[in-house]
Amino acid sequence: MSILVIAEHDNQTLNGATLNVVAAAQKIGGDITVLVAGSGAQAVADAAAKVAGVSKVLLADNAVYANQLAENVAGLIADLGKGYSHILAAATTTGKNILPRVAALLDVSMVSDVIAVESANTFKRPIYAGNAIATVQSEEAIIVATVRTTAFDAVAAEGGAAAVEAVSEAKDAGVSKFVSEEIVKTERPELSAARIVVSGGRGVGSGENYHKVLDPLADKLGAAQGASRAAVDAGFVPNDMQVGQTGKIVAPDLYIAVGISGAIQHLAGMKDSKVIVAINKDEEAPINGVADYWLVGDLNEVVPELVSKL
């Protein structure tokens, strides 16, 4: 078997999510090739070549892949992927945008959000917002799948010595163009990869109060900050901070939920956290059912007191 892993990157650095996908590929077994599609991405390819367990790196370095437009990258992957038994990518915004297009181009069904590998063609994935786990078996000649990165421990970023091969093919679908992007820079850890996450819900009351109450706690703990969909929809914080089924899936060592009731969609995005702490004035809040520790009280009093004791 041969597996093609799609690298997640920004043309400069290899995203850690790729290491988790390689770990899933190792569970399947076989030669692992990593595809780096970008522009000026030689450094990413060199980093991918050092990843433990990688046999080969393909570098498609062309201006048409500079912004990784899904239509262009999907065409490239579909062409290259015909020589592989599996095509894997992280279940991130990028992976979810590209791989369904690849599956359509190859005329195969895909498996999404893989959380466990049972065999080369049998996988486990969550359904019903994570309340049930389905075991699915694919009979496709080429298995296309996205991997939930929090379910697999990352392989070592060093230790490999794979060869880097250039791919000259450039696929410009001509149906989309890059217009602009807004990059939010923060000193905090990246949400989906953070060891500690502090999240706020509608219960914090306002965007101003979110930052007044939760920023000091996150600062003390060196934590990333997240939010429930209700808080995002209310305009308290940007939507890139949303944790949940339609946001980011996180599984930190410590997840602190403040003013979050625990709707099923939110629980689906954080219930695999190792330790969950809930602070809520409602003792009947659903999140208390998955929390390891929960405190009933006014968050405006409890959180500052907690910060003062750290």
C-alpha positions in Angstrom: 0.0 0.0 0.0 1.1 3.6 -0.6 -0.4 6.6 1.2 -0.4 10.2 0.0 -0.6 12.7 2.9 -1.4 16.3 2.1 0.8 18.7 4.0 -0.9 21.6 5.8 1.3 24.7 5.7 1.6 28.4 5.0 4.4 28.2 2.4 6.9 28.8 5.2 6.4 26.3 8.0 4.8 22.8 8.2 1.7 22.8 10.3 1.8 20.4 13.2 -1.5 18.8 12.1 0.5 17.1 9.3 2.4 15.1 12.0 -0.9 13.7 13.3 -2.0 12.7 9.8 1.3 10.9 9.3 0.6 9.0 12.6 -2.8 7.9 11.2 -1.0 6.8 8.0 1.4 4.7 9.9 -1.6 2.9 11.6 -2.8 2.0 8.1 0.7 0.8 7.1 2.6 1.2 3.8 4.9 3.8 2.2 4.0 7.3 3.1 4.5 10.2 0.7 3.8 13.8 1.7 2.6 16.3 -0.9 3.6 19.9 -0.4 1.6 22.2 -2.8 2.5 25.8 -2.5 4.7 28.6 -3.8 8.2 29.2 -2.4 7.6 26.3 -0.1 11.0 24.6 -0.3 11.4 25.0 3.5 8.2 23.2 4.1 9.3 20.3 1.9 12.6 20.1 3.7 10.7 20.0 7.1 8.4 17.3 5.8 11.4 15.2 4.6 12.6 15.1 8.2 9.3 13.8 9.6 9.7 10.3 11.1 8.1 7.6 8.9 7.9 9.6 5.7 9.4 7.8 2.6 9.2 10.6 0.0 8.1 14.2 -0.3 6.6 15.6 -3.5 7.0 19.4 -3.9 4.6 21.1 -6.3 6.0 24.7 -6.2 4.1 26.9 -8.5 2.3 30.3 -8.3 -1.1 28.7 -8.9 -0.7 27.0 -5.5 0.5 30.1 -3.6 -2.8 30.5 -1.8 -3.8 26.8 -2.0 -7.1 27.5 -3.8 -9.1 24.3 -3.3 -10.0 24.0 -7.0 -6.3 24.1 -8.1 -4.9 21.9 -5.4 -7.7 19.3 -5.7 -6.9 18.9 -9.4 -3.3 18.2 -8.6 -4.0 15.8 -5.9 -6.5 13.9 -8.0 -3.9 13.4 -10.8 -1.2 12.4 -8.4 -3.5 10.3 -6.2 -4.3 7.8 -8.9 -1.0 6.0 -8.0 -1.9 5.6 -4.3 -4.2 3.4 -2.2 -5.0 6.2 0.3 -5.1 10.0 0.3 -5.2 11.6 3.7 -5.5 15.2 5.0 -6.2 16.8 8.3 -9.8 17.5 9.1 -9.1 21.2 9.2 -10.7 24.0 7.2 -8.2 23.4 4.4 -8.5 19.6 4.4 -12.3 19.8 4.5 -12.3 22.2 1.6 -10.0 20.2 -0.6 -10.5 16.5 -0.1 -14.3 16.3 -1.0 -13.3 17.9 -4.3 -10.6 15.3 -4.8 -13.1 12.5 -4.0 -15.5 13.9 -6.6 -12.8 14.1 -9.2 -11.8 10.5 -8.6 -15.4 9.4 -8.4 -15.1 7.8 -5.0 -16.9 8.3 -1.7 -14.8 9.6 1.1 -14.5 9.0 4.8 -14.5 12.1 7.0 -13.2 12.7 10.5 -11.4 9.5 11.1 -10.6 9.0 14.8 -9.3 5.4 14.7 -7.8 3.0 12.2 -9.1 -0.6 12.5 -7.5 -1.9 9.3 -6.4 -0.6 5.9 -10.0 0.0 4.8 -11.9 0.1 8.1 -12.1 3.3 10.2 -14.0 4.8 13.2 -15.6 8.2 12.9 -18.0 10.2 15.2 -21.6 10.7 14.2 -24.6 12.5 15.8 -22.3 15.2 17.1 -20.0 12.7 18.7 -22.7 10.9 20.6 -22.1 7.7 18.6 -19.1 6.2 16.9 -19.5 4.5 13.5 -17.2 1.9 12.2 -17.1 2.3 8.4 -15.5 0.1 5.8 -14.6 1.5 2.4 -14.4 -0.7 -0.7 -13.1 2.1 -2.9 -10.0 1.5 -5.0 -8.6 4.8 -3.6 -9.6 5.7 -0.1 -9.9 9.4 0.5 -10.2 10.4 4.1 -9.8 13.4 6.5 -8.3 12.7 9.9 -9.3 14.3 13.2 -5.8 15.3 14.4 -6.7 15.3 18.1 -7.3 11.5 17.9 -3.7 10.6 16.9 -0.5 11.4 18.7 1.9 13.3 16.5 4.9 11.5 15.1 8.4 13.0 15.6 9.2 16.1 13.5 12.8 14.9 13.3 14.5 11.6 12.5 13.4 11.1 8.9 15.5 11.5 5.7 13.1 11.3 2.8 14.0 12.4 -0.7 12.3 15.5 -2.1 11.0 15.3 -5.6 9.8 18.2 -7.7 6.4 18.0 -9.4 6.3 20.1 -12.5 2.5 19.8 -13.1 0.5 23.0 -12.5 -3.2 22.7 -12.4 -5.0 26.1 -12.7 -8.7 25.3 -12.8 -9.4 29.0 -13.7 -12.7 29.1 -11.7 -11.5 31.0 -8.6 -9.0 33.6 -7.7 -7.4 34.8 -4.5 -8.7 38.2 -3.4 -7.4 38.9 0.1 -6.9 37.6 3.6 -7.0 39.0 7.1 -4.5 37.4 9.4 -5.0 37.8 13.2 -1.7 37.8 15.0 -1.7 36.8 18.6 0.8 35.9 21.3 -1.4 33.1 22.5 -1.0 29.4 21.4 -2.9 28.2 18.4 -6.3 27.1 19.5 -6.5 23.6 18.0 -3.0 22.7 19.2 -2.9 24.3 22.7 -2.3 22.4 25.9 -4.6 24.6 27.8 -7.8 26.3 26.5 -10.0 28.9 28.2 -13.4 29.3 26.6 -16.3 31.6 27.2 -20.0 31.3 26.3 -23.0 33.5 26.2 -23.0 33.6 30.0 -20.0 36.0 30.0 -22.5 38.7 28.9 -20.6 40.7 26.3 -17.4 40.9 24.3 -16.0 43.5 26.7 -16.7 41.3 29.7 -15.3 38.2 27.9 -11.9 39.9 27.7 -12.2 41.5 31.1 -12.9 38.2 32.9 -11.1 35.6 30.7 -8.0 37.4 29.4 -6.3 37.5 32.9 -7.0 33.8 33.4 -5.6 32.9 29.9 -2.6 35.1 30.6 -1.8 33.4 33.9 -2.1 29.9 32.4 -0.5 30.6 29.0 -3.7 29.4 27.4 -5.4 29.7 24.1 -8.8 31.3 24.1 -12.0 29.8 22.6 -15.7 30.4 22.6 -19.0 28.7 22.1 -21.1 29.3 19.0 -23.5 31.3 21.0 -20.8 33.7 22.1 -19.5 34.0 18.5 -23.0 34.5 17.1 -23.5 37.3 19.7 -20.4 39.0 18.4 -18.4 38.7 21.6 -15.4 37.3 19.7 -14.4 36.4 16.1 -15.6 33.1 14.6 -12.0 31.7 14.4 -12.3 31.2 18.2 -15.3 29.0 17.9 -15.0 25.5 19.5 -17.5 22.9 18.5 -18.9 20.7 15.7 -19.0 23.6 13.3 -15.9 25.2 14.7 -12.5 23.9 15.9 -12.1 20.5 17.5 -9.8 20.6 20.5 -8.4 18.1 23.0 -6.1 20.0 25.3 -4.7 18.7 28.6 -7.0 21.3 30.4 -10.2 22.9 29.1 -11.8 25.6 31.2 -15.4 26.4 30.1 -16.7 29.6 31.6 -20.4 30.6 31.2 -20.9 27.8 28.7 -24.1 25.7 29.1 -22.8 22.8 27.0 -24.9 22.5 23.9 -24.4 19.2 22.1 -22.6 21.0 19.2 -20.0 22.5 21.6 -19.5 19.3 23.5 -18.6 17.5 20.2 -15.7 19.9 19.9 -14.1 19.6 23.3 -15.2 16.5 25.2 -12.0 14.6 24.4 -10.1 17.1 26.5 -8.1 15.3 29.3 -9.4 17.5 32.1 -12.6 19.6 31.8 -13.4 22.4 34.3 -16.8 24.1 34.1 -17.7 27.4 35.8 -21.4 28.1 35.5 -24.2 29.5 37.7 -26.6 26.8 36.4 -26.0 23.6 38.3 -28.2 21.8 35.7 -26.0 22.9 32.8 -25.3 20.0 30.4 -21.6 20.7 30.4 -21.5 19.5 34.0 -22.2 16.0 32.7 -18.8 15.8 31.0 -16.8 18.0 33.3 -14.3 16.5 35.7 -14.7 19.5 38.0 -17.5 22.0 38.0 -18.1 25.1 40.1 -21.5 26.7 40.5 -21.1 30.4 40.9 -21.0 33.9 39.4 -18.2 33.9 36.8 -17.6 37.6 37.5 -16.6 36.7 41.0 -15.2 33.2 40.7 -12.8 33.7 37.8 -11.0 36.8 39.3 -10.7 35.0 42.6 -9.2 32.0 40.8 -6.7 34.2 39.0 -5.7 35.8 42.3 -4.8 32.4 43.6 -2.7 31.2 40.7 
